[in-house]
């Protein structure tokens, strides 16, 4: 015979608890709720910086037949696309900053302008046996390059470890097409800001050298410095490429040192789309606010198809 629950009996039973027992009961409920609501460590905090070593080997061998360029990635602002707010990632030296990313519930999304939609860059909810398809879209580190080539990886292990001052979840994958792949919660991949950035025939590999939190540096992959570039232009020459005034409210002048032989200037919107390109025959170029809608843009200075500098500017 079925029994009916009488609400009055339940109330009477609960009233017999002492005040201390009631308090302990409520506290236990709070801890129970907290145990099911542990947040993921954020990857896209504004004070985070990534230093990524990319090794180029155009001649197929060790130095002097290969060289390293360290790309410094940081968050330089926000942009809204399709009603969603994304962080803007800047990669220097000289790489277009059209990389838009956001995170939610342990998943990092990346906007792909080709399909006008977002894709999953990281999913820190993955567990053993889950699979993940790496993106086949422009790299945040190398601009037009393609990082993952659509490779599918399988999670073989997950564990927690003290990394960069926090207990973080680590996801280990089956052997990637180009080597080991580990993801670290709140940081990214051991290969850099994003999973492996190999794309060009001249690239050998990439690796995360440093992860910086509010000025505190943490080294990875046996690195001892955050800039391991072995072939680069003098920084003072890049610094001489200046747009002033910035923001642009009327007409601003972009100064181009003659030593750099800048022959092309590209203007790109917040998504990385090229909206204008000009051939340069002088050591300067003018940018007029009348030619653009108000917003954030980037100029890219090139010499013989090599990107020398990319910088953000604002039209008001």
C-alpha positions in Angstrom: 0.0 0.0 0.0 1.4 3.4 -1.0 2.3 5.8 1.7 1.5 9.5 1.4 3.9 12.1 2.8 2.3 14.6 5.2 4.0 18.1 4.9 3.0 18.8 8.5 5.0 15.8 9.7 8.1 17.0 7.8 7.8 20.5 9.3 7.5 19.0 12.8 10.5 16.8 12.2 12.6 19.7 11.1 11.6 21.9 14.0 13.1 19.4 16.4 16.6 20.2 15.1 18.6 22.3 17.5 19.7 25.7 16.2 23.3 24.3 15.8 22.1 21.4 13.7 20.1 23.7 11.5 23.2 25.8 11.0 25.4 22.8 10.2 22.7 21.5 7.8 22.7 24.8 5.9 26.5 25.0 5.8 26.7 21.5 4.4 24.3 22.5 1.6 26.4 25.5 0.8 29.6 23.3 0.5 27.7 20.8 -1.6 26.6 23.6 -4.0 30.2 24.9 -4.2 31.6 21.5 -5.0 29.4 21.4 -8.1 30.2 24.9 -9.2 34.0 25.2 -9.3 34.8 27.8 -12.0 37.5 27.3 -14.6 40.5 29.4 -14.3 40.2 32.2 -17.0 42.6 32.1 -19.9 41.7 35.5 -21.4 42.4 37.9 -18.5 43.6 41.3 -19.7 46.9 40.9 -17.7 47.9 37.7 -19.4 50.8 37.6 -21.9 52.1 34.7 -24.1 55.6 34.4 -25.6 55.7 31.9 -28.4 58.8 30.7 -30.1 58.3 29.7 -33.8 61.2 27.9 -35.4 61.7 28.4 -39.1 63.8 26.0 -41.1 63.6 27.0 -44.8 66.7 25.1 -45.6 65.8 22.0 -43.5 68.4 22.0 -40.8 69.7 23.4 -37.5 71.3 26.9 -37.1 72.5 28.5 -39.2 70.0 26.9 -41.5 67.1 27.6 -39.1 66.1 30.6 -37.0 63.7 31.5 -34.2 61.2 34.3 -34.0 59.4 34.9 -30.7 55.9 36.3 -31.0 54.5 38.2 -28.1 50.7 37.9 -27.7 48.5 40.0 -25.5 45.0 41.3 -25.2 44.6 44.9 -26.4 40.9 45.5 -26.2 37.4 44.2 -27.0 35.2 44.1 -30.1 31.6 43.1 -30.7 30.8 40.8 -33.6 27.3 39.2 -34.1 26.2 40.6 -30.7 29.0 38.8 -28.8 32.0 40.5 -27.1 35.4 39.2 -28.0 38.9 39.9 -26.8 41.3 41.3 -29.4 44.6 39.4 -29.5 47.7 41.3 -30.7 50.7 39.3 -32.0 54.0 41.1 -32.5 56.3 41.6 -34.4 54.3 42.5 -37.5 51.4 40.1 -37.3 47.8 41.2 -38.0 45.7 41.5 -34.8 42.4 40.3 -36.3 42.2 37.4 -33.8 39.0 37.6 -31.8 38.4 35.1 -28.9 36.1 34.8 -25.9 35.5 32.2 -23.2 32.5 30.7 -21.4 32.2 27.8 -19.0 35.7 26.4 -19.8 35.4 26.7 -23.6 37.4 29.2 -25.6 35.7 30.4 -28.8 37.5 32.0 -31.8 35.7 34.0 -34.4 36.3 32.9 -38.0 35.6 35.7 -40.5 35.5 33.2 -43.4 32.3 31.7 -42.1 31.2 34.7 -40.0 30.8 32.5 -37.0 32.8 31.2 -34.0 34.5 27.9 -33.6 35.9 26.1 -30.5 39.6 26.8 -30.0 39.8 25.0 -26.6 37.4 22.9 -24.5 38.7 22.3 -21.0 35.7 20.2 -20.2 37.2 17.3 -22.2 37.8 14.0 -20.4 39.6 10.7 -21.4 38.2 9.3 -24.6 36.8 12.5 -25.9 38.0 13.7 -29.3 38.7 17.2 -30.6 39.2 18.6 -34.1 41.8 21.3 -34.3 40.8 24.4 -36.2 41.6 24.9 -39.8 41.5 28.7 -39.7 43.9 31.7 -39.5 46.3 31.6 -36.6 46.3 34.1 -33.8 50.1 33.9 -33.8 51.0 33.8 -37.5 48.1 35.7 -39.0 47.1 34.1 -42.3 48.6 30.7 -41.4 46.6 27.6 -40.7 47.3 26.0 -37.3 45.6 22.7 -36.9 44.9 21.6 -40.5 41.7 19.9 -39.2 43.6 17.2 -37.3 41.5 15.1 -34.9 43.0 14.3 -31.4 41.9 12.0 -28.7 42.2 12.7 -25.0 44.4 10.1 -23.4 44.9 11.5 -19.9 43.8 14.4 -17.6 45.3 15.4 -14.3 45.8 18.5 -12.1 49.2 20.1 -11.4 50.5 23.3 -9.8 51.4 25.4 -12.8 52.0 29.2 -12.8 50.9 29.5 -9.2 47.6 27.7 -9.6 46.3 24.2 -9.5 45.3 23.7 -13.1 43.7 20.9 -15.2 46.0 19.5 -17.8 44.7 17.6 -20.8 47.0 15.2 -22.7 46.2 14.2 -26.2 47.2 11.3 -28.5 50.3 12.2 -30.6 49.4 15.2 -32.7 50.5 15.4 -36.3 53.4 17.5 -35.3 54.4 16.3 -31.9 53.0 16.3 -28.3 49.9 18.2 -27.4 49.0 19.3 -23.8 46.5 21.8 -22.9 46.7 23.7 -19.6 43.6 25.3 -18.0 43.8 29.1 -18.0 46.9 29.2 -20.2 46.4 27.3 -23.5 48.8 24.8 -25.1 52.4 24.0 -24.5 52.9 24.9 -28.2 51.7 28.4 -27.7 48.6 30.6 -27.3 46.7 28.1 -29.5 47.3 24.5 -30.5 50.2 23.9 -32.8 50.8 26.8 -35.3 52.6 24.9 -38.0 51.4 26.0 -41.4 54.1 27.2 -43.6 56.5 24.8 -45.4 59.4 26.8 -43.7 58.1 26.3 -40.1 59.6 23.5 -38.0 57.6 23.8 -34.8 56.3 26.2 -32.1 56.5 26.2 -28.3 55.3 28.3 -25.4 58.3 30.1 -23.9 56.7 32.2 -21.3 53.3 32.9 -19.8 53.0 36.2 -17.9 50.4 37.1 -15.3 50.3 40.7 -14.2 54.1 41.0 -14.8 55.0 37.7 -13.1 56.8 35.5 -15.6 56.5 31.7 -15.8 58.8 29.8 -18.1 57.9 26.7 -20.2 59.7 24.2 -22.4 63.0 24.8 -20.7 63.0 28.4 -21.8 65.2 30.9 -19.9 64.0 34.1 -21.7 60.8 35.5 -23.2 62.4 36.6 -26.4 64.5 34.0 -28.1 64.5 35.7 -31.6 67.7 34.9 -33.5 66.9 36.8 -36.7 65.0 40.1 -36.6 65.1 43.8 -37.5 66.4 46.3 -35.0 63.6 47.3 -32.7 64.4 50.9 -32.9 63.6 50.9 -36.7 60.1 49.5 -36.0 59.6 52.1 -33.3 60.2 54.8 -35.9 57.0 53.7 -37.8 54.5 55.9 -36.0 51.0 57.2 -36.8 50.3 60.6 -35.3 48.0 61.7 -34.0 46.3 58.5 -33.0 43.2 58.4 -32.6 42.7 59.9 -36.0 40.1 62.7 -35.9 41.0 64.5 -39.2 44.2 63.6 -41.1 47.1 61.8 -39.5 50.6 61.0 -40.9 52.1 57.6 -40.8 55.9 58.0 -40.7 57.9 55.3 -42.6 61.7 55.3 -42.1 63.5 55.0 -45.5 65.8 52.4 -44.1 63.0 49.9 -43.9 62.0 50.2 -47.6 58.3 50.1 -46.9 56.5 49.6 -50.2 53.0 48.6 -49.1 50.5 49.7 -46.4 47.4 47.7 -45.7 44.5 48.8 -43.6 42.5 46.1 -41.9 39.3 46.1 -39.8 38.8 44.5 -36.4 38.2 41.1 -37.9 41.5 41.2 -39.9 39.8 41.8 -43.3 41.9 43.9 -45.6 39.8 47.0 -46.6 42.5 49.0 -48.4 46.0 48.5 -49.7 48.4 51.3 -51.0 51.7 51.3 -52.8 54.2 53.5 -51.0 56.7 55.7 -52.8 57.5 58.2 -50.1 58.6 57.9 -46.4 55.1 58.7 -45.2 51.4 58.1 -45.8 48.4 60.1 -44.7 45.3 58.5 -43.2 42.1 60.5 -43.3 39.2 60.0 -40.9 36.8 60.8 -43.7 37.7 57.5 -45.5 36.6 55.2 -42.6 33.7 54.7 -40.3 34.5 55.3 -36.6 36.1 52.3 -34.9 39.2 50.3 -34.4 41.5 49.5 -37.3 45.0 48.2 -37.9 47.7 49.3 -40.3 50.3 46.9 -41.6 53.6 48.0 -43.1 55.3 45.6 -45.6 58.6 45.5 -47.4 58.8 43.0 -50.3 55.8 41.1 -48.9 57.4 40.8 -45.5 55.3 42.3 -42.6 57.5 44.8 -40.8 55.0 46.1 -38.3 51.3 45.9 -37.4 49.7 48.5 -35.2 46.3 49.5 -34.0 44.7 52.9 -34.6 41.3 54.4 -33.9 39.1 56.5 -36.1 36.9 59.0 -34.3 
